[in-house]
């Protein structure tokens, strides 16, 4: 089946620190992988995505590389800002045999960045 | 990015009344929309998959008669919480799947409070 395992939070960092949030997955077929971000009281915003092995998604200084050999899609940012404080969700769109477009989410990781 | 709107953003109602939440895809046609429920500090729980022109597919444990879903057009899905009770208080989020980009785009969410 499809599932996403995400690093448990909360993660607390000082401004300009390096961020890594680990994400691994199991899936049938060849899923697309996503990172979504949720700010307090809001819905989810797409942060970045990758659709095939070795693709790197990037946006706003965040990056994640689709690693098929390790079934991972870790989120990284070289220098976090206070405004990056949010909850981050790793997700995949199910491959063959899954409902079209259905997302499978990790539990979410709360990131807090202090000035 | 694609825009999905949700209305209302916040609603307070009395126990026993029904509440309708609208989800609109503003710049693409969505044959499939999804409804989620999110409890504080938790991940999203998929409630149902809404398919344009056909019946919704509900996840196990979600009461069909309580959470009525209608997807009458390619840009609009509605969720009606019937005979709401305090335990239905939650944050409800919809999303629309863009098949062209294989990406889900989320609405901003609706905070429902049942007194």
Contacts between the chains, C-beta under 8 A, distances in Angstrom:
chain1	res1	chain2	res2	distance
A	32	B	102	5.5
A	32	B	103	7.8
A	34	B	103	7.4
A	36	B	106	7.4
A	41	B	109	7.6
A	41	B	111	7.6
A	42	B	108	5.6
A	42	B	109	6.4
A	43	B	4	7.9
A	43	B	6	7.3
A	43	B	93	5.1
A	43	B	106	4.2
A	43	B	107	5.2
A	43	B	108	4.4
A	43	B	109	4.4
A	44	B	44	7.5
A	44	B	93	7.0
A	44	B	95	7.7
A	44	B	106	4.2
A	45	B	1	7.8
A	45	B	106	7.1
A	46	B	1	6.2
A	46	B	103	6.4
A	46	B	104	7.9
A	46	B	105	6.8
A	46	B	106	7.9
A	49	B	103	6.4
A	51	B	102	6.9
A	89	B	43	6.7
A	89	B	44	7.6
A	93	B	102	6.2
A	93	B	104	7.6
A	99	B	32	8.0
A	99	B	49	5.8
A	99	B	57	7.3
A	100	B	32	6.2
A	100	B	97	7.2
A	100	B	99	7.2
A	101	B	32	5.0
A	101	B	34	7.5
A	101	B	97	3.3
A	101	B	99	6.9
A	101	B	102	7.4
A	101	B	104	6.2
A	102	B	34	7.1
A	102	B	46	7.3
A	102	B	49	6.6
A	103	B	34	7.5
A	103	B	46	7.9
A	103	B	95	7.6
A	103	B	104	5.5
A	105	B	43	5.1
A	105	B	44	5.7
A	106	B	43	7.0
A	107	B	42	7.6
A	107	B	43	4.9
A	108	B	42	7.5
A	108	B	43	4.9
A	110	B	41	7.6
